[in-house]
Amino acid sequence: MERLANRVMLLSGLPRAALAFLAGAIGALAVPPFNVFAVLFISFTVLVWLLDGSTGNLQGSVFSRLRSAFVIGWLFGFGYFVAGLWWLGHALLIDADEFAWALPLAVLGLPAYLAIFYGLATAVARIFWSDGLGRIAALAGAFGVAEWLRGSALTGFPWNAIGYGAMPVPLMMQSDAVLGIFGVSTLAVFVFSAPALLGTVKGRGLGLTMAALLAVAHIGFGAARLYDADKKLAVAGGKNTTIRIVQPMIDQAAKLDDTNRVEIFEEHLRLTALPPEKGDKQPDIIVWPETSVPFILTENPDALARIADVLKDGQILITGAVRSENAAPGIPPRYYNSIYVIDSDGQIISASDKVHLVPFGEYVPYESLLASLGVTDAIAMPGGFTAASSRSLLTLPGGALLYPLICYEAIFPTEIGDDVSRASALLNVTNDGWFGATPGPYQHFQQARLRAVETGLFLIRGANTGISAVIDPFGRVIRGLTYNQKGVIDATIDCIKVASWSNNARQWYFWLVVALMFLIAAVSRLGFKSRMN
């Protein structure tokens, strides 16, 4: 192993760059749909050895000393994000005549940007670098901060944070309830990097022992939390509610064709009216995915009347739809990506608008500047969407509240506010038909699933082409439809909250873990410098 580590450290030029890229690329196999978390042991071990050889110009400026480490981290991140996010390009090929030009920006440009955070992480880690356990801790702490920054900088995009690779199944998801995705990511990097100590001897025993204990704690905590999960749900009690999720499988190209509007609407209604399976209860709530209604509902009373015709007395429909709002005279109306709650009389009784829009998908940041450069909105609607200033919970008859997350709002754990404590369940409606049969919908599903674990709430998820499911507060799928499957699922649940840690607590624990990592790194660095002198 020492010989292999030395060979990796001493690589130079193109082989060194190629290995950094490949190490990152194979790491993408840890996230859905593959979930081969063990590959991250290879990825981060190679990264540590490459950083061992990234000494830079020791006599030069800080920049020249850290440049080599930054480049290795950037190449690692570029490989990871290209391999993990290539499917974003699929959305641009649905209307290829207009948007194919942007394919390189999505497939290569976004990964190049995201890789900067990993480059910064390795550069910072290199400042604390030593010859043993400390460098593993430095890399873990720096990656934790980088993932946190990636989740908020320039509207944020924390997709495929390293921690997701360490949580492929519910048994391994429970640590997320305490540490959150960024805390789990920090400790995951420490554990996945630990095998590098086999190649460099120093700190091997302590480092591998710590990594093994963390792995055992991760799985052991999951097992302990799941051991009496069903009992907790039963004891908590609640009002049984039967939820039907409609997964209509409408092709995205068909959704963009206005001539299909009536047919699409009627297909949603047909699925809504299907009788429950023998022995199942009639649904109380029907959920349609994001932007399911192909009309502006408030301008189409006939559509509301058709919904009332199909709903049985007391049923309610929760649907994604575009909402319009008239601005001042002479100013075009604003459009919102919204969720409506509609009762069996066809009355809209509650609504919520999307807060975190998709840049270049639902709006153009710095629009006036970019418009002059030829960048246009990817949504065929003049002016795109307007973001809501705050999130409104959906109020159901009887007073139950749903916490709405539209599309990729479910990937931002730190944006879930304190008012989630008042919610009876999370609701995520999405349309992943933009991404076809690629890894994208599977990755999106896993990330939404972990919001249920963090909040201790059931998650009701409706997706046009999948994956739709009802997920319990421990991340377990109660009932679901796989990707590319048309149909409905009916699930009867108690919309109750399981005791969990608050978002603020998870933030504190995350920073505590980061501080501990850097403390270990700093102490090791001081010892290392003392020995060198």
C-alpha positions as CSV (number, residue, x, y, z in Angstrom):
1,M,0.0,0.0,0.0
2,E,2.9,2.4,0.8
3,R,4.3,1.8,-2.7
4,L,1.0,2.6,-4.3
5,A,0.6,5.7,-2.2
6,N,4.1,6.9,-3.2
7,R,3.3,6.3,-6.9
8,V,0.2,8.4,-6.7
9,M,1.9,11.2,-4.8
10,L,4.7,11.4,-7.4
11,L,2.5,11.5,-10.4
12,S,2.8,14.6,-12.4
13,G,1.4,16.3,-15.5
14,L,-1.5,14.8,-17.4
15,P,-1.6,11.4,-15.5
16,R,-1.9,13.3,-12.2
17,A,-4.7,15.5,-13.6
18,A,-6.5,12.5,-15.2
19,L,-6.3,10.5,-11.9
20,A,-7.8,13.4,-9.9
21,F,-10.7,13.7,-12.5
22,L,-11.3,9.9,-12.4
23,A,-11.2,9.8,-8.6
24,G,-14.0,12.3,-8.5
25,A,-16.0,10.7,-11.4
26,I,-16.1,7.3,-9.8
27,G,-17.3,9.0,-6.6
28,A,-20.6,9.8,-8.4
29,L,-21.4,6.1,-8.3
30,A,-22.1,6.6,-4.6
31,V,-25.3,8.6,-5.3
32,P,-28.6,7.3,-6.8
33,P,-29.4,5.4,-8.8
34,F,-26.2,3.4,-8.1
35,N,-25.8,3.9,-4.4
36,V,-22.4,2.2,-4.3
37,F,-21.1,4.1,-1.3
38,A,-17.9,2.1,-1.1
39,V,-16.5,3.9,-4.1
40,L,-15.9,7.0,-2.0
41,F,-13.2,5.1,-0.1
42,I,-11.3,4.9,-3.3
43,S,-12.1,8.5,-4.4
44,F,-11.0,10.2,-1.2
45,T,-8.0,7.9,-0.6
46,V,-6.7,8.8,-4.0
47,L,-7.5,12.5,-3.3
48,V,-5.5,12.5,-0.1
49,W,-2.5,10.9,-1.7
50,L,-2.6,13.4,-4.6
51,L,-2.7,16.2,-2.1
52,D,0.3,14.7,-0.3
53,G,2.1,15.4,-3.5
54,S,0.7,18.9,-4.0
55,T,3.4,20.8,-2.2
56,G,3.4,23.8,-4.6
57,N,6.1,26.4,-4.5
58,L,7.3,26.4,-0.9
59,Q,9.3,29.6,-1.5
60,G,6.5,31.4,-3.3
61,S,3.4,33.3,-2.2
62,V,0.5,31.8,-0.5
63,F,-1.3,31.5,-3.8
64,S,1.6,29.7,-5.5
65,R,1.9,27.3,-2.5
66,L,-1.8,26.4,-2.6
67,R,-2.4,26.5,-6.4
68,S,-1.5,22.9,-6.9
69,A,-3.8,21.7,-4.2
70,F,-6.6,23.9,-5.6
71,V,-6.2,22.4,-9.0
72,I,-6.3,18.8,-7.8
73,G,-9.4,19.6,-5.8
74,W,-11.0,21.4,-8.7
75,L,-10.3,18.4,-11.1
76,F,-11.7,16.0,-8.5
77,G,-14.8,18.1,-8.2
78,F,-15.1,18.5,-11.9
79,G,-15.1,14.8,-12.4
80,Y,-17.6,14.3,-9.6
81,F,-20.1,16.8,-10.9
82,V,-19.8,16.0,-14.6
83,A,-20.4,12.3,-13.8
84,G,-23.2,13.1,-11.3
85,L,-25.0,16.0,-13.2
86,W,-24.6,15.3,-16.9
87,W,-28.3,14.5,-17.0
88,L,-29.1,18.2,-16.6
89,G,-28.5,18.5,-20.3
90,H,-31.6,16.4,-21.0
91,A,-33.9,19.4,-20.2
92,L,-32.2,21.5,-22.9
93,L,-32.8,18.8,-25.6
94,I,-36.6,18.8,-25.2
95,D,-36.7,22.0,-27.2
96,A,-33.3,21.5,-28.8
97,D,-33.8,24.0,-31.6
98,E,-33.9,26.8,-29.1
99,F,-31.8,25.6,-26.2
100,A,-29.2,23.1,-27.4
101,W,-26.7,25.9,-27.6
102,A,-26.7,25.9,-23.8
103,L,-25.9,22.2,-23.4
104,P,-22.1,22.7,-22.8
105,L,-23.0,25.3,-20.0
106,A,-25.2,22.7,-18.2
107,V,-23.0,19.7,-18.7
108,L,-19.6,21.3,-18.3
109,G,-20.1,24.9,-17.1
110,L,-22.1,24.2,-14.0
111,P,-19.7,21.3,-12.9
112,A,-16.8,23.7,-13.5
113,Y,-18.4,26.3,-11.2
114,L,-19.3,23.8,-8.5
115,A,-15.8,22.3,-8.6
116,I,-14.5,25.6,-7.4
117,F,-15.9,24.8,-3.9
118,Y,-14.0,21.5,-3.8
119,G,-10.8,23.3,-5.1
120,L,-11.2,25.8,-2.3
121,A,-11.7,23.0,0.2
122,T,-8.5,21.2,-0.8
123,A,-6.5,24.5,-0.8
124,V,-7.7,25.3,2.7
125,A,-7.0,21.7,3.9
126,R,-3.5,22.0,2.5
127,I,-2.9,24.9,4.9
128,F,-3.4,22.5,7.8
129,W,-1.7,19.6,6.0
130,S,0.5,17.2,8.0
131,D,1.8,13.7,7.7
132,G,-0.8,11.8,9.6
133,L,-4.3,11.9,10.9
134,G,-4.5,15.7,10.9
135,R,-4.6,16.0,7.2
136,I,-7.6,13.7,7.0
137,A,-9.4,15.9,9.6
138,A,-8.4,19.0,7.7
139,L,-9.8,17.7,4.5
140,A,-13.1,16.7,6.3
141,G,-13.5,20.1,7.9
142,A,-12.7,22.0,4.7
143,F,-15.1,19.8,2.7
144,G,-17.9,20.3,5.2
145,V,-17.5,24.1,5.0
146,A,-17.3,23.9,1.2
147,E,-20.6,21.9,1.0
148,W,-22.3,24.4,3.3
149,L,-21.1,27.3,1.1
150,R,-22.2,25.4,-2.1
151,G,-25.7,25.2,-0.6
152,S,-26.0,29.0,-0.2
153,A,-23.6,30.9,-2.5
154,L,-25.2,32.5,-5.6
155,T,-28.7,31.0,-4.7
156,G,-27.0,27.7,-3.8
157,F,-27.0,24.2,-5.3
158,P,-26.2,21.6,-2.7
159,W,-27.1,18.7,-5.0
160,N,-25.2,15.5,-4.4
161,A,-23.4,16.7,-1.3
162,I,-20.9,14.0,-0.3
163,G,-23.0,13.0,2.7
164,Y,-25.8,11.7,0.4
165,G,-23.4,9.0,-0.7
166,A,-23.2,7.8,2.9
167,M,-27.0,7.5,3.3
168,P,-28.3,5.1,0.6
169,V,-30.8,3.3,2.8
170,P,-32.9,4.2,5.9
171,L,-30.5,2.4,8.2
172,M,-27.8,4.9,7.2
173,M,-30.1,7.9,7.0
174,Q,-30.8,8.5,10.7
175,S,-27.6,10.4,11.5
176,D,-29.0,13.1,9.2
177,A,-31.7,13.9,11.8
178,V,-29.0,15.0,14.2
179,L,-26.2,16.4,12.1
180,G,-27.9,17.4,8.9
181,I,-26.5,16.8,5.4
182,F,-23.5,19.1,6.0
183,G,-22.5,17.5,9.3
184,V,-22.9,14.0,7.7
185,S,-20.8,15.2,4.7
186,T,-18.0,16.4,7.0
187,L,-17.7,13.1,8.9
188,A,-18.2,11.1,5.7
189,V,-15.2,12.7,4.2
190,F,-13.2,11.8,7.3
191,V,-14.3,8.2,7.2
192,F,-13.9,7.8,3.4
193,S,-10.4,9.4,3.5
194,A,-9.1,7.2,6.4
195,P,-7.8,4.4,4.2
196,A,-5.2,6.8,2.9
197,L,-3.5,6.3,6.3
198,L,-2.7,2.7,5.2
199,G,-0.3,4.1,2.7
200,T,1.5,6.6,4.9
201,V,1.7,4.8,8.2
202,K,1.7,7.9,10.5
203,G,-1.5,8.1,12.5
204,R,-2.8,4.9,11.0
205,G,-3.9,3.1,14.1
206,L,-5.7,6.1,15.7
207,G,-7.2,7.3,12.4
208,L,-8.6,4.0,11.3
209,T,-9.9,3.4,14.7
210,M,-11.7,6.7,14.8
211,A,-13.1,6.1,11.3
212,A,-14.3,2.7,12.2
213,L,-16.0,4.0,15.4
214,L,-17.7,6.7,13.4
215,A,-19.0,4.2,10.8
216,V,-20.2,1.9,13.6
217,A,-21.9,4.8,15.3
218,H,-23.5,5.9,12.0
219,I,-25.0,2.5,11.5
220,G,-25.7,1.7,15.1
221,F,-27.6,4.9,15.6
222,G,-29.7,4.1,12.6
223,A,-30.4,0.6,13.9
224,A,-31.4,2.0,17.3
225,R,-33.7,4.7,15.9
226,L,-35.4,2.2,13.5
227,Y,-35.7,-0.5,16.1
228,D,-38.9,1.0,17.6
229,A,-39.8,3.3,14.8
230,D,-43.2,1.6,14.2
231,K,-43.9,1.8,17.9
232,K,-43.2,5.5,18.0
233,L,-45.5,6.1,15.0
234,A,-48.3,4.0,16.6
235,V,-47.9,5.6,20.1
236,A,-47.9,9.1,18.6
237,G,-51.4,8.5,17.2
238,G,-53.2,10.9,14.9
239,K,-56.0,11.1,12.5
240,N,-55.9,8.5,9.7
241,T,-55.8,10.3,6.4
242,T,-55.9,8.5,3.0
243,I,-53.8,10.2,0.4
244,R,-53.9,9.5,-3.3
245,I,-50.9,10.6,-5.4
246,V,-51.5,10.8,-9.1
247,Q,-48.5,10.1,-11.3
248,P,-49.7,10.9,-14.8
249,M,-46.5,10.3,-16.8
250,I,-47.1,13.3,-19.2
251,D,-44.2,13.6,-21.6
252,Q,-42.5,17.0,-21.2
253,A,-42.6,17.8,-24.9
254,A,-46.4,17.1,-24.8
255,K,-46.8,19.4,-21.8
256,L,-45.2,22.3,-23.7
257,D,-47.6,21.8,-26.6
258,D,-50.7,24.0,-25.9
259,T,-52.9,21.8,-28.1
260,N,-52.6,19.0,-25.5
261,R,-53.9,21.0,-22.6
262,V,-57.5,19.5,-22.4
263,E,-56.2,16.0,-22.9
264,I,-53.6,16.4,-20.1
265,F,-56.2,17.9,-17.8
266,E,-58.7,15.1,-18.4
267,E,-56.0,12.4,-17.9
268,H,-55.4,13.8,-14.4
269,L,-59.1,13.8,-13.7
270,R,-59.4,10.2,-15.0
271,L,-56.7,9.0,-12.6
272,T,-58.2,11.0,-9.8
273,A,-61.6,9.2,-10.2
274,L,-60.2,5.7,-10.3
275,P,-61.8,3.5,-7.6
276,P,-59.5,2.5,-4.7
277,E,-58.2,-1.1,-4.6
278,K,-60.5,-3.6,-2.9
279,G,-60.4,-3.0,0.8
280,D,-58.8,0.4,0.6
281,K,-60.4,3.5,1.9
282,Q,-61.7,6.3,-0.4
283,P,-59.0,9.0,-0.6
284,D,-59.4,12.1,1.5
285,I,-56.7,14.0,-0.3
286,I,-55.6,13.8,-4.0
287,V,-52.2,15.2,-4.9
288,W,-51.2,16.2,-8.4
289,P,-47.6,17.1,-9.3
290,E,-46.0,20.4,-10.0
291,T,-47.7,22.6,-12.7
292,S,-50.2,19.8,-13.5
293,V,-53.1,22.1,-14.4
294,P,-52.4,23.5,-17.9
295,F,-54.6,26.5,-17.3
296,I,-54.6,29.6,-15.1
297,L,-57.2,28.2,-12.8
298,T,-58.5,31.6,-11.5
299,E,-59.2,32.5,-15.2
300,N,-60.9,29.2,-16.0
301,P,-64.0,28.6,-13.9
302,D,-64.9,25.7,-16.2
303,A,-61.7,23.8,-15.1
304,L,-62.6,24.3,-11.4
305,A,-66.2,23.1,-12.2
306,R,-64.7,19.9,-13.8
307,I,-62.6,19.3,-10.7
308,A,-65.7,19.7,-8.6
309,D,-67.5,17.2,-10.8
310,V,-64.8,14.6,-10.2
311,L,-64.2,15.1,-6.5
312,K,-66.4,13.3,-4.1
313,D,-68.0,15.2,-1.2
314,G,-65.4,16.1,1.3
315,Q,-62.4,15.3,-0.9
316,I,-59.8,17.9,-1.6
317,L,-57.4,18.2,-4.4
318,I,-53.8,19.6,-4.0
319,T,-52.3,20.5,-7.3
320,G,-49.4,22.3,-8.8
321,A,-50.4,25.1,-11.1
322,V,-49.3,28.4,-12.4
323,R,-50.8,31.4,-10.6
324,S,-51.1,34.8,-12.2
325,E,-51.3,38.1,-10.4
326,N,-52.1,41.4,-12.0
327,A,-49.6,44.2,-11.4
328,A,-50.2,47.8,-12.0
329,P,-51.9,49.0,-15.2
330,G,-49.5,48.8,-18.1
331,I,-47.3,46.3,-16.4
332,P,-47.4,42.6,-17.4
333,P,-48.9,40.2,-14.9
334,R,-46.7,38.2,-12.6
335,Y,-46.7,34.5,-12.7
336,Y,-46.0,32.2,-9.8
337,N,-45.2,28.5,-9.6
338,S,-47.8,27.6,-7.0
339,I,-49.8,24.9,-5.2
340,Y,-53.5,25.1,-4.8
341,V,-55.8,23.4,-2.4
342,I,-59.3,22.9,-4.0
343,D,-62.4,21.5,-2.2
344,S,-65.1,19.4,-3.6
345,D,-67.1,22.5,-4.5
346,G,-64.4,23.6,-6.8
347,Q,-63.3,26.4,-4.4
348,I,-59.7,27.3,-3.9
349,I,-59.3,27.3,-0.2
350,S,-55.5,27.7,0.2
351,A,-52.4,28.4,-1.9
352,S,-48.7,28.7,-1.7
353,D,-46.1,30.1,-4.1
354,K,-42.6,28.8,-4.8
355,V,-39.9,30.8,-3.0
356,H,-36.7,29.4,-4.4
357,L,-36.9,29.5,-8.2
358,V,-34.5,27.6,-10.5
359,P,-32.0,30.0,-12.0
360,F,-32.1,29.9,-15.8
361,G,-35.0,27.6,-15.6
362,E,-37.7,29.7,-14.0
363,Y,-36.0,33.1,-14.0
364,V,-32.9,34.7,-15.2
365,P,-30.6,36.2,-12.5
366,Y,-29.3,39.6,-13.5
367,E,-31.8,39.4,-16.4
368,S,-31.1,42.8,-18.0
369,L,-27.4,42.2,-18.1
370,L,-27.6,38.6,-19.3
371,A,-30.3,39.4,-21.9
372,S,-27.8,41.7,-23.6
373,L,-25.5,38.6,-23.8
374,G,-28.3,36.5,-25.4
375,V,-29.2,34.4,-22.3
376,T,-33.0,33.8,-22.3
377,D,-35.4,32.0,-20.0
378,A,-35.8,28.3,-20.6
379,I,-39.5,28.5,-19.7
380,A,-41.9,29.4,-22.6
381,M,-43.6,32.1,-20.6
382,P,-42.9,35.8,-21.1
383,G,-41.2,37.1,-18.0
384,G,-40.8,33.7,-16.4
385,F,-41.8,33.2,-12.8
386,T,-41.7,35.6,-9.8
387,A,-40.5,34.3,-6.5
388,A,-42.7,34.5,-3.4
389,S,-41.2,36.6,-0.6
390,S,-42.0,34.0,2.0
391,R,-43.4,30.5,2.2
392,S,-47.1,30.0,3.2
393,L,-48.2,26.7,4.8
394,L,-51.2,25.1,3.1
395,T,-54.2,24.9,5.4
396,L,-56.5,21.9,5.0
397,P,-60.1,21.6,6.2
398,G,-59.9,20.7,9.9
399,G,-56.9,22.8,10.4
400,A,-54.1,20.5,9.3
401,L,-51.1,22.3,7.8
402,L,-48.8,21.1,5.0
403,Y,-45.3,22.5,4.5
404,P,-45.0,23.0,0.8
405,L,-41.8,22.3,-1.2
406,I,-42.0,22.9,-4.9
407,C,-39.6,21.0,-7.1
408,Y,-36.0,21.4,-6.0
409,E,-36.9,23.5,-2.9
410,A,-36.6,20.1,-1.3
411,I,-32.8,20.0,-1.6
412,F,-32.3,23.1,0.6
413,P,-32.5,21.8,4.2
414,T,-31.4,25.1,5.7
415,E,-34.3,27.0,4.1
416,I,-36.9,25.0,5.9
417,G,-38.1,27.5,8.5
418,D,-39.1,27.2,12.1
419,D,-42.8,27.1,11.0
420,V,-42.3,23.5,9.9
421,S,-42.9,22.7,13.6
422,R,-46.5,23.6,13.0
423,A,-46.9,21.3,10.0
424,S,-48.6,18.0,9.9
425,A,-46.5,16.8,6.9
426,L,-44.2,17.9,4.2
427,L,-45.5,18.1,0.7
428,N,-43.2,18.0,-2.3
429,V,-44.6,18.4,-5.8
430,T,-42.3,18.2,-8.7
431,N,-42.0,17.6,-12.4
432,D,-38.8,15.6,-13.2
433,G,-40.1,14.8,-16.7
434,W,-37.6,17.5,-17.8
435,F,-34.8,15.0,-17.1
436,G,-36.1,11.8,-18.7
437,A,-34.9,8.4,-17.7
438,T,-31.6,9.6,-16.2
439,P,-30.1,9.6,-12.7
440,G,-31.6,13.0,-12.0
441,P,-35.1,11.9,-10.7
442,Y,-33.5,9.3,-8.4
443,Q,-31.1,11.8,-6.9
444,H,-33.9,14.3,-6.4
445,F,-36.0,11.7,-4.7
446,Q,-33.3,10.7,-2.2
447,Q,-32.6,14.3,-1.3
448,A,-36.3,15.0,-0.7
449,R,-36.6,11.8,1.3
450,L,-34.0,13.0,3.8
451,R,-36.0,16.1,4.6
452,A,-38.6,13.7,6.2
453,V,-35.8,12.3,8.4
454,E,-34.6,15.8,9.4
455,T,-38.0,17.2,10.2
456,G,-39.6,14.1,11.7
457,L,-42.6,14.5,9.4
458,F,-44.2,12.3,6.8
459,L,-43.3,13.4,3.2
460,I,-46.0,13.3,0.5
461,R,-44.3,13.5,-2.8
462,G,-46.1,13.8,-6.2
463,A,-44.0,13.7,-9.4
464,N,-45.2,13.8,-12.9
465,T,-43.0,11.0,-14.2
466,G,-41.8,9.7,-10.8
467,I,-40.7,9.1,-8.3
468,S,-43.9,9.6,-6.3
469,A,-44.2,8.2,-2.8
470,V,-45.4,8.6,0.8
471,I,-42.4,8.5,3.1
472,D,-42.5,8.1,6.8
473,P,-40.4,10.3,9.3
474,F,-37.6,7.7,9.2
475,G,-37.1,7.8,5.4
476,R,-38.9,4.6,4.8
477,V,-41.2,4.4,1.7
478,I,-44.7,3.5,2.7
479,R,-46.0,3.3,-0.8
480,G,-44.6,4.6,-4.1
481,L,-44.5,4.5,-7.8
482,T,-41.2,4.0,-9.6
483,Y,-39.9,6.2,-12.4
484,N,-41.7,6.0,-15.7
485,Q,-44.8,4.3,-14.2
486,K,-48.3,5.8,-14.8
487,G,-50.9,5.3,-12.1
488,V,-52.0,6.2,-8.6
489,I,-51.0,5.2,-5.1
490,D,-53.3,5.3,-2.1
491,A,-51.7,5.4,1.4
492,T,-53.4,5.8,4.8
493,I,-51.2,7.5,7.3
494,D,-51.3,9.3,10.6
495,C,-50.0,12.8,9.8
496,I,-47.9,13.1,13.0
497,K,-44.5,14.4,13.9
498,V,-41.8,12.2,15.4
499,A,-39.5,13.9,17.9
500,S,-36.5,15.3,16.1
501,W,-33.8,17.8,16.3
502,S,-34.4,21.4,15.2
503,N,-32.7,22.9,12.2
504,N,-30.8,25.3,14.5
505,A,-29.5,22.3,16.5
506,R,-28.3,20.6,13.4
507,Q,-26.5,23.8,12.4
508,W,-24.8,24.0,15.8
509,Y,-23.8,20.3,15.6
510,F,-22.4,20.8,12.1
511,W,-20.2,23.7,13.1
512,L,-19.1,21.8,16.2
513,V,-18.0,18.9,14.0
514,V,-16.2,21.3,11.7
515,A,-14.4,23.0,14.7
516,L,-13.4,19.6,16.0
517,M,-11.9,18.6,12.7
518,F,-9.9,21.8,12.4
519,L,-8.7,21.5,16.0
520,I,-7.4,18.0,15.3
521,A,-5.8,19.3,12.1
522,A,-4.2,22.3,13.8
523,V,-2.7,20.3,16.6
524,S,-1.4,17.8,14.1
525,R,0.0,20.6,12.0
526,L,1.8,22.1,15.0
527,G,3.3,18.7,15.9
528,F,4.3,18.2,12.3
529,K,6.1,21.6,12.1
530,S,7.8,20.9,15.4
531,R,9.2,17.6,14.1
532,M,10.3,19.2,10.8
533,N,12.2,21.9,12.7
